[in-house]
Amino acid sequence: MTVDMVRVEVPARLHLGFLDMEGGLGRRFGSLGLTLDGLGTELALTRGDPVGGGPDRSVSRARDYLDRLCGALEVENRFALRLGRTIPSHSGLGSGTQLALAVGAGLSAMTDRPLPPRRVASLLDRGARSGIGVGAFEQGGVILDGGKGALDEPPPVISRMALPEAWRMLLVFDDANRGLSGTAETVAFRDLPPFPADKAAYLCRLALMVGLPALAEVDVVRFGAAVTELQSVVGDHFAPAQGGRFSSPDVAEVLRWLPSVGATGVGQSSWGPTGFGIFGDAGSAERAAEDARARWRTRTNLRLVVCRGRNRGAVVETFSGHGTVAAGYETVAKKTA
């Protein structure tokens, strides 16, 4: 049965930090991250002329991904692509990886050809250091990956846990700044000083013996404290490349203040500039957001958004005039009217 249209919705993610940038045991990086609800990218593929529409540069990026994947599958690119909302680019929320995985899921459903997310990431040069984006796409929740080994593919997910429903993340955007990416990111990793092995051992212990057990016990205070400590060690290591523990001075100012209004953990996702605070309930997070908007009302570059965690991955909807087809992940198959 032929699929006439596919809609894909993929979530944003927070990258909470690397655990082992020393790599002396044969694997390097290792990441902790979590999936966000309410922020994501929406994509639709239909059969027709290969044109696309949607916001900013994301469309040309998506079309490039589609061209490359069609080449890998040896199928003709006769698909029209449209984007709805998108994850803000260069904000530290995984926009490029999630867009690539969305295109791959859409093409797989349209062609009935297997295209697993890890293969998509490898084909499109995503997930070079972290498996958090693939894990968020496939499963959602809180993800721990096992670092980059000898294989030329994204790091494997070694733990996935649910984020408590009551917890909230207060995101602090700086719309006047962009995080490092591409060549600048590669150069930054190249030029950073070696990461001490004893610090890597400490961060791995911190994640395994403090952060994840606190999550299992729904202890937002200890989980937040573990994230803050991870952020302080990793942020200070990256400071020479990004100008400080956090890349945006305005976001850093808000993050220093958030613990005084109830945040149990604070940090920056990936290269930023987006910062975050972790709260145990929605009311505390919303009140902190309102207080911050009032306190920094003259900083028009700052924007605050309260998000739930998301304990599911991408959603793929397939539409057919002659039947229904399943496409994997969380799939909703529908008939057209």
C-alpha positions in Angstrom: 0.0 0.0 0.0 1.3 3.4 -1.0 1.8 6.2 1.6 0.7 9.5 0.2 1.9 11.8 3.1 4.0 11.5 6.2 4.1 13.9 9.1 7.0 13.6 11.6 7.2 15.4 14.9 10.6 15.3 16.8 11.5 16.7 20.3 14.2 19.0 21.3 16.7 17.8 23.9 19.0 19.2 26.6 22.6 18.0 26.5 23.6 18.1 30.2 27.3 17.5 29.7 30.1 15.0 28.7 31.4 12.6 31.3 34.8 11.4 29.9 36.6 13.6 27.5 39.9 12.0 28.4 39.1 8.7 26.7 41.9 6.7 28.2 39.8 3.5 28.5 39.0 3.4 24.8 35.8 5.3 24.7 35.5 9.1 24.7 32.9 11.7 25.7 29.9 9.8 27.1 26.9 12.1 27.5 23.9 12.8 29.8 20.8 14.5 28.4 17.1 14.7 28.6 14.2 15.2 26.2 11.9 18.2 26.2 8.2 18.4 25.5 6.6 21.4 23.8 9.7 22.3 21.7 10.3 20.4 18.5 10.4 20.2 14.8 7.5 19.3 12.6 8.0 18.0 9.0 5.7 16.8 6.2 6.6 14.8 3.1 4.3 14.3 0.2 4.7 12.9 -3.3 5.3 15.6 -5.9 7.9 18.1 -7.2 10.9 18.4 -5.0 10.2 21.8 -3.5 10.0 22.8 0.1 8.6 25.5 2.3 8.9 26.7 5.8 11.0 28.9 8.1 14.6 30.3 7.5 17.5 28.1 6.5 16.1 24.9 8.0 14.3 24.2 4.7 17.4 24.2 2.6 19.1 22.1 5.3 16.2 19.6 5.3 16.3 19.4 1.5 20.0 18.7 1.5 19.4 15.9 4.0 16.6 14.5 1.8 18.8 14.5 -1.3 21.6 12.7 0.5 19.3 10.0 2.0 17.6 9.5 -1.4 21.1 8.9 -2.8 21.9 6.4 -0.1 18.7 4.5 -0.8 19.1 4.9 -4.5 15.6 6.3 -5.0 14.6 9.3 -7.0 13.9 12.4 -5.0 10.3 13.2 -6.0 9.1 14.4 -2.7 7.7 17.8 -1.6 8.9 18.8 1.9 7.4 21.3 4.3 8.4 22.4 7.7 6.2 23.7 10.5 7.7 24.8 13.7 11.4 24.1 14.2 13.8 23.9 17.1 15.8 27.1 17.2 19.1 26.7 15.3 22.5 26.9 17.1 20.8 27.2 20.5 22.1 24.0 22.0 18.8 22.0 21.7 19.8 19.6 18.9 18.2 21.2 16.0 20.4 19.8 13.3 20.3 16.2 14.5 16.6 16.2 15.1 15.9 17.6 11.7 18.1 15.0 10.1 16.4 12.2 11.9 12.9 13.6 11.1 13.8 13.6 7.4 15.1 10.0 7.6 11.9 8.8 9.4 9.7 10.5 6.8 11.6 9.1 3.8 11.6 5.6 5.4 7.9 5.7 5.8 7.3 7.1 2.3 9.4 4.5 0.6 8.8 1.5 2.9 12.6 1.2 3.1 14.3 0.6 6.5 16.3 3.6 7.6 17.2 3.3 11.3 18.0 6.5 13.2 21.6 5.5 13.9 22.2 4.9 10.2 20.6 8.2 9.3 22.9 9.9 11.9 25.9 8.3 10.4 25.0 9.0 6.8 24.3 12.7 7.6 27.3 13.2 9.9 25.2 13.7 13.0 25.9 12.3 16.5 29.7 12.4 16.0 30.3 12.8 19.8 26.9 12.3 21.5 24.1 9.7 21.3 21.6 11.9 23.1 19.9 13.2 20.0 19.3 9.6 18.7 18.2 8.5 22.1 15.7 11.4 22.4 14.4 10.6 19.0 13.9 6.9 19.6 12.8 6.9 23.3 12.6 10.2 25.0 13.3 10.5 28.7 16.7 10.9 30.4 19.5 9.4 28.2 23.0 8.2 29.1 25.2 7.2 26.2 28.4 5.1 26.4 30.7 7.4 24.5 32.4 7.2 21.1 34.4 4.0 20.5 36.1 2.5 17.5 33.0 2.3 15.4 32.1 5.2 13.0 28.6 5.6 14.3 26.8 7.5 17.1 27.6 6.3 20.7 25.2 3.7 22.0 22.5 4.5 24.6 23.3 2.5 27.7 20.6 3.9 30.0 17.1 5.4 29.5 15.0 6.5 32.4 11.7 8.4 32.7 11.7 12.0 33.8 9.1 12.5 36.6 5.9 14.1 35.3 5.9 16.9 37.9 9.4 18.2 37.1 9.8 21.2 34.9 12.7 22.8 33.0 12.9 26.6 32.7 14.8 27.4 29.5 16.6 30.7 29.2 17.1 31.7 25.6 19.5 34.4 24.4 18.2 35.3 20.9 21.1 37.6 20.2 23.7 34.9 20.5 24.5 31.5 18.8 26.3 28.5 20.0 29.4 27.0 18.3 28.8 24.6 15.5 30.4 23.1 12.4 34.0 24.1 11.8 34.2 26.4 14.8 33.0 23.5 17.1 35.6 21.2 15.6 38.4 23.7 16.1 37.3 24.3 19.7 37.5 20.6 20.5 40.9 20.4 18.9 42.3 23.4 20.8 41.0 22.6 24.3 43.5 21.4 26.8 43.6 17.7 27.7 40.8 16.7 30.1 42.3 15.2 33.4 41.5 11.4 33.9 40.7 12.0 37.5 38.0 14.5 36.6 36.6 12.1 34.1 36.4 9.4 36.7 34.7 11.8 39.1 32.1 12.8 36.6 31.3 9.2 35.7 30.9 8.4 39.4 28.7 11.5 39.8 26.4 10.4 37.1 26.2 6.7 38.1 26.2 7.1 41.9 24.3 10.4 42.4 22.4 11.7 39.4 20.7 8.6 38.0 19.9 7.1 41.5 18.4 10.4 42.5 16.3 10.3 39.3 15.1 6.8 40.2 14.1 8.0 43.6 12.4 11.2 42.3 14.8 13.3 44.3 14.9 16.6 42.3 17.3 18.2 44.8 20.1 15.6 44.5 19.5 15.2 40.7 19.7 18.9 40.3 22.9 19.2 42.4 24.5 16.5 40.3 23.7 18.3 37.1 25.0 21.6 38.5 28.3 20.0 39.5 28.6 18.3 36.1 28.0 21.6 34.4 30.5 23.4 36.5 33.3 21.0 35.7 32.5 20.7 32.0 31.7 24.4 31.6 35.0 25.4 33.2 36.9 23.1 30.8 35.1 24.7 27.8 35.5 28.2 29.1 38.5 29.1 26.8 36.4 28.3 23.8 33.2 30.0 24.8 34.3 32.9 27.0 33.4 31.5 30.4 31.5 28.7 32.1 28.4 29.7 30.0 28.6 31.2 26.6 26.1 34.1 27.1 26.8 36.5 29.9 23.1 37.4 30.2 22.1 33.8 30.5 24.8 33.3 33.1 23.4 36.1 35.1 20.0 34.5 35.2 21.4 31.1 36.0 23.3 32.5 39.0 20.0 33.8 40.3 17.7 30.8 39.6 18.7 28.7 42.7 17.5 31.6 44.9 14.0 31.0 43.5 13.9 27.3 43.7 15.9 25.8 40.9 17.7 22.6 42.1 20.0 22.5 39.2 21.2 24.9 36.5 23.3 24.7 33.4 23.8 25.3 29.7 22.8 22.8 27.0 25.7 21.9 24.8 27.4 25.0 23.5 24.4 27.1 24.4 23.6 29.9 24.5 20.4 28.3 26.0 20.5 27.8 29.7 18.2 25.9 32.0 17.0 25.5 35.5 15.4 22.3 36.9 12.4 22.6 39.2 10.4 20.0 41.1 7.0 21.4 40.1 5.2 23.6 37.5 4.2 26.3 39.9 7.7 27.0 41.1 9.0 27.1 37.5 6.3 29.4 36.3 6.8 31.8 39.2 10.5 31.9 38.6 9.9 32.6 34.9 7.6 35.5 35.7 10.0 36.9 38.3 12.9 36.6 35.8 10.9 38.4 33.0 10.2 41.3 35.4 13.8 41.4 36.7 15.4 41.4 33.2 12.6 43.2 31.4 15.1 45.5 29.6 17.1 42.6 28.2 15.0 42.1 25.1 17.4 39.3 23.9 16.3 37.1 26.8 13.3 34.8 26.5 12.1 32.3 29.1 10.0 29.2 28.4 8.9 26.5 30.9 8.9 22.9 29.5 7.9 19.5 30.7 10.1 16.6 30.2 9.1 14.1 27.5 9.1 10.4 28.0 8.5 9.4 24.4 10.4 9.8 21.2 9.4 11.0 17.7 5.8 10.6 16.4 5.4 9.5 12.8 2.0 9.8 11.1 1.3 8.1 7.8 -1.6 8.9 5.5 -2.9 6.8 2.6 -6.0 6.9 0.5 -5.9 3.1 0.1 -4.9 1.8 3.5 -2.5 2.3 6.4 1.2 1.7 6.8 3.2 1.6 10.0 6.6 3.3 10.1 8.1 2.6 13.5 8.8 4.7 16.6 5.4 6.0 17.9 3.4 5.7 14.7 -0.1 6.8 14.0 -1.4 5.5 10.6 -4.4 7.2 9.0 -6.6 7.1 5.9 -7.1 10.2 4.0 -10.7 11.4 3.6 
